[in-house]
């Protein structure tokens, strides 16, 4: 029986795999692959909203 190869860790991609702080917007941003656009956290709404263009 041979040893299983170790699983390679996938490096984190800030803003894609996890929210990233955006000092210009003073909030967190994150890429939403389902919508194909960047989202920002809205404290007022308590949810992710599309970044205004």
Secondary structure as GFF3:
##gff-version 3
##sequence-region A 1 53
A	DSSP	beta_strand	20	22	.	.	.	ID=ss1
A	DSSP	beta_strand	27	32	.	.	.	ID=ss2
A	DSSP	beta_strand	37	42	.	.	.	ID=ss3
A	DSSP	beta_strand	47	50	.	.	.	ID=ss4
###
